[in-house]
Every structure is written in C-alpha cells, then in structure tokens.
C-alpha cells in the first residue's frame, strides 16, 4: 500500500489559495506508480498539465493499527525522498465535481522515489530542507517544519482507519513552488544535503513507443 497525503505547507496553501484542512486527507497510489532513478516519468494519456512536487517519504517499519501519536516514531523504519506527480488538469476537475483522485495521483510512474534513508540520518523529520529544480532552475525551497500536519498526526490518523504495514510509504506534503513539467524536462530534488535524485520526463517519442 502507498498512502499519499495531499498535504501542503502553509506557504503553498497561501500561494494557491487552498483552505487549511482540519485533518489529513488520504488517497492511495498504486504500486505501479513507484519508479527509481533511471526510469522516465510518463505523462498520463490526454494530460496537458503534469505537475511535480518534492516530498518527505516516511517508510513504515512494523505493522500497526490505531497508533497513538506518542508511539508513532516507534513504527517508522526510515525515510526516502519522493516526487508526487499529478495530472493537475484532471485533478482540478475532480475537485470541482467531487470525483476520485486515484487515477490523477496514482497513475503509472506517479511516485518516483530515492534510496532508503536510515532513521538515524534524519533525527528530526520536522526540520528537513526540501528543494526541487526543473532543468536546473530552483522551483521549491522549503522545510518540513512548515507542513500543516506533523508526521505523528498523519500516521496516527491513517492508522485509525487502515492498518499500516511494514514497507508502506507515506508521503507528507510539499512546500510552495510546485510546477508544471513537460516532456524532456529534468527534475532534480533533495533533502538539504542528505539525499538527492534526478528523474527525466519521457519525451513524446518515448511515451508513444511505450504506450
């Protein structure tokens, strides 16, 4: 299971005019959304606005249900760098009509991820620099301390409804600066100086050949 939270920083909410939610909102990404470096990001069919956003990914270390906030950190096995790719034009319509988000957030290649980061390397997940660049231009430069919900709140909330299992990946939100990307673009992102990864958006020829 991949539980992905469309939570944002307060700066991003302000920039986009989004309201501040009272509790985390949850949707799932399919396992086919996961890709590692070297695999290109594919644009969903008919999508005209593919957006990228960098996020801190939390990897669950052991199975748990109805986890109290005070115990959440005991269930974390480590972290990873992740990109949340979104078919924004489709998502915008789904928000207006009350439709499902899964196809527009969970399509194939929608969750590029980096290498596993041991828990000890990030002693405080609420103070991690998050940045992203597109074709070398800085787009996002924020910090996990600005996210609306902290890690214990997110994981405790979802575990009240769904059992979290070892290996589950939970994304936690993105700073301001999310932006559209196009075929051929290069996305580079990182956690401060802890981790960095690069992905390319497949050009049109590659997408046609693999379609």
N, C-alpha and C positions, 0 to 999 in steps of 0.2 A: 504494500500500500504506500502511496505517496500522498500525504496530506499537505496541501498547499494553502497558505493563508494569504488572501489578498489584502494584507495589512500594509500600511504605508507609514512613512514618517509624518510627523506633524507638518513639516515643511512641504512635503509632497501634497498632503491634503489641502494645505493652504494654497499651493500653487495651482492645483487642479480644481479647486472649488468643491472638493468632496467633503461630505459631512464626516465628523468623527464618530465612528461606531461605538456603541456601548459595550459590545462583546465581540470577540473574534468571529469572523465569517469563514466558513470552511468549504473547500471544494477539493476534488481529487484529481491527480494526474495519473494517467495510465503508465504502466512500466515501460511501454514503448516510447514514452516521452524522454526517457533517460538516454543521454549520449555523453561520451567522453571526448577529450581533445582528439582531433584528427577526423572526427565525423562532422560533416557540414550540417548546419541548421536548414531545414526545409520550410518553405513558406506554404501554408495550407492552401488548397485549391480555392481560387477566387478571392483570396485575401488581398486587400490593397494596402493595409496598414499593419505591418508586422512590427511590434514594439519589443524592446529589450529592457530588462531591469535586473540589477545585481542584488543578490540576497545572501544572507547568512543561513546556511542549512544546518539543522540540528539532526543528528543521527541517533536514533533510539538504541540503547544498549541492552535493554531487557524488557520483557513483556510487562505491561501494567494496565490497570483499569481503575478509574476513579481515583487518580493520583492527587493527593493534596499538594498545594503549591509548595509547601515547605519541603516536600520529598522529591520534587521533580528532578533536581540536579543529580540525584542518585540513579535516575533512569536514563541519563544521557551518556552515550558511549563515545561521542566525538562530534566533529563538525565537518562541514565541507563548504566550499564556495559554489554558488549556483546562479544560473540565469533563469529568470521566469520569462519565457517568451509568450507573447499574447497576440492573438488575431484581434487587434483593437477595434477595427470597424465592426466585426461580428459581435464582439463583447459589448460594445456600446449599444447595439440594437437589442441584445439580450437583456441588458439592464433596463432598457425602456419598456420591454414587453414582459419582463419577469421570467424570461427563458433561462434554460440551463447554461452554465458556464463551461462545462467539461470539454466540449469539442473545441472551444476557443482558447482554453488554457492548457488542455491536456493532449493536444494533437501530437503526432509522431515528431520527435526531436524538440519538443517544447520545454525540456528541462535539462539543459547542458549542465554537467557537474564536474567539479575538480576532484583532486585526490582527497583521501581521508585525512583529517587533521586530528591528532590525538587530543583528548580533552585537556590535558596538561598544557598544551600550547596556547589555549585560549582560556585562561583562568577566569576571566570576566567577559561573558558573551554580550554584556550590555555596554561595552566600551570598545568596539571594534570598528576601525575605519573601513568604509565601503566605498569603492570607486569603480567607475567604468569609463572606457573610452571607445569611440567608434572611429575607425580609420585614423587613430592617433589623437583625436580631439576629445578632451575631457568632457564627459556628459554628466556624470554623477560623482559627487564627492561629499559623503555624509558619514554618519556614525550610528551604530546600532542603539546608542543611548537615546536617540531621537524617535525610535519606533513607538507606536501607540501602545502596544502591549508587550510586556517583557516575556521572556522565554517560559518561566513558570506559569504565568497566566495562560499562555497559548496551549501548552501541553496539558495542563490540568483541565482546561476547558474541553479539549477534544477527547481526552480520556474519560470524561464523564459520560460520553455518548458512544465512543468507539474504542475498543481495546487497542492500545499501541503495542507494536511488536518489534522485536529486535531487528534492526536493519531498516525500519521505517525512516523516511526522510521528511522532515517538516521544515518548510521554508517560513521565514518570519517577517518579511516585509522589505520594502525598498526605500531608499532615500529619494529626494527630489531629483529630477533630471531624466526620468525615463524618456525614451525617444524612439522614433521610428527608424528601422534599418531596412536596407534594400539588398537585392541580390548582388553578391560580390563584396559586400561590406565585411570588415574585420572588427570583431568585438573583443576587446581585452578588458579584463576586470580583476579585482583583487580585494584582499583584506589587508589594509595597511601594508606592511612588508612581510606578512605571514605567508600569504599564498597569492598566486596569480595564474590566470589561464587565458587562452585565446581560442576563439571559435570564428569560423567564417560562415556567412550566409551563402548558401549554394547559389551559383549563378543560374540563369534561366535554362541554359543548356543542360546543366547537371540535373536540374529538377525535372526537365522533360524526359531525360533518359531514365530517371528513376521513378517516374510517375506511372 
